[in-house]
Amino acid sequence: MAELQFEFRALVTEEIDEALLLHGSPEGGFSYLPVRTFKWPFDDISQMAVLSWRWDSAHRLIGSRNIFCALRHSKKIGIRYLFIDVVAIDQTLGVEELLQQVSAFTVLYRTITVIVAYDTVDEFFRSTMQRPWILGEVRNFRHNPTRVIYVGHNRQGSS
């Protein structure tokens, strides 16, 4: 049986202006970030990672400290391409196509390095871990044969 092919956009880590991630872009969203498109299955996963994260700001035009920490750590460990759901999955798709993309995206949590960033200032870590989509990601990456790395800005998920 032939394996399904999907395309995902990844951030090109060395080309990102870190200040924009931390403070946000005047346009808002993530369209200003440098990306590269990859077709699944990937040829070489050694410089790739996927981010399991949560918004850490009530205002989405303000940057994310979780994404900022993940980007910094990615660069430090030699990750050139970082897959983040809001960038990798085309958010303008119709419901059926969007669900297919979201479902296909879960394969990344099972196969490539996972960087986890769930810190927030105004919520207990336990509440974060009970969010359905985060539980789903954790179920996928707990058997990941590569690496799972926690990064954060508020020391919530680390010991």
Salt bridges, closest charged atoms under 4 A:
GLU7 OE2 - LYS39 NZ 3.86
GLU14 OE2 - ARG80 NH2 3.21
GLU18 OE1 - ARG72 NE 2.80
GLU18 OE2 - LYS75 NZ 3.04
ASP56 OD2 - ARG65 NE 3.57
ASP56 OD2 - HIS153 NE2 3.35
GLU123 OE2 - ARG54 NH1 3.04
GLU123 OE1 - ARG131 NH2 2.95
